[in-house]
Amino acid sequence: MTNGHKRYHTKPWEELTFADNFLFCKIMEDSPELCRQLLELLLHIKIDRLEPPQSERTMQERLGSKAVRFDVYTKDDRRIFDIEIQTTDAQNLPERARYYQSVIDMDNLSKGENYTKLKDTYVIFLCLKDIFRRELPVYFFENTCREDKSLTLGDRAYKVFFNTANCDKLESDEMRSFFRFLKGERAKSAFSKRIAEKVAFAKRNMQWRKQYMTWQQTIDVEKMFAFEEGHDAGVLEGIRESARNLLKEGDSPEKIARCCSLPLEEVLALREELSREPFAQ
């Protein structure tokens, strides 16, 4: 406790692993081929060409509705993929998956287009815990008829939850190796070794380290702000200062608004202020 305030701390840079959101998103965005291989491994599909993955992409159905932030968002010619790394036992994941798919559909179907133009969507959660507590290594959901379980709706909307805790039950050696690596074991397969190399390289990336430190400060301030019963002006200014630092690092206003719990208009105003500062680049 400092000055009557509760202190919050995120994980130090040196202790980050591929299972940590910041590093996972950075590596997937920076390595499209690795992202493609991961999707092929998880879903047992073939992907010829994958669009560049976008980390922490923000979408909103309409003004005033709840915005969502996707960890890793990408697509090919006929499918859309959202990969979420989930390190906590969140009870609202099914509802999140439902809302994520609705936002994806709204964003990708233009006015006047036929509903058949909707792409296949996969919302994928990589969970470190068994959120359904059935001890299955993977839970693959699609809409089926209650009266005839062999009849599927065919809406091509899929929700997939991987359970790292029971990954030893997976049939594929490569999948078992990947999920063992995800929960902290040594990389053994060729694929998990490539990821381990990317993690080691990322740890030497000073720009990413600096971005993480700024992001870490933002999270600390945001959590402290949420803890406070009153919106203390000093705390709010600390959040704004974190937003300024993230703008200087080149992060998008949308991402900063989400991370700092600030209105997008305020972040845009801060960017405008920075552009008017002497020696602004």
Sequence and secondary structure as in RCSB ss.txt:
>XXXX:A:sequence
MTNGHKRYHTKPWEELTFADNFLFCKIMEDSPELCRQLLELLLHIKIDRLEPPQSERTMQERLGSKAVRFDVYTK
DDRRIFDIEIQTTDAQNLPERARYYQSVIDMDNLSKGENYTKLKDTYVIFLCLKDIFRRELPVYFFENTCREDKS
LTLGDRAYKVFFNTANCDKLESDEMRSFFRFLKGERAKSAFSKRIAEKVAFAKRNMQWRKQYMTWQQTIDVEKMF
AFEEGHDAGVLEGIRESARNLLKEGDSPEKIARCCSLPLEEVLALREELSREPFAQ
>XXXX:A:secstr
 BTTB       GGG  TTSHHHHHHHHHH HHHHHHHHHHHHT   S     EEEEEE SSTTS  EEEEEEEE
 SSEEEEEEEE S  TTHHHHHHHHHHHHHHHHS TT  GGG  EEEEEEEESS SS S  SEEEE  B SS TT
 B    EEEEEEEGGGGGG S HHHHHHHHHHTT    SHHHHHHHHHHHHHHT HHHHHHHHHHHHHHHHHHHH
HH SS  HHHHHHHHHHHHHHHHTT  HHHHHHHHT  HHHHHHHHHHHHHSTT  
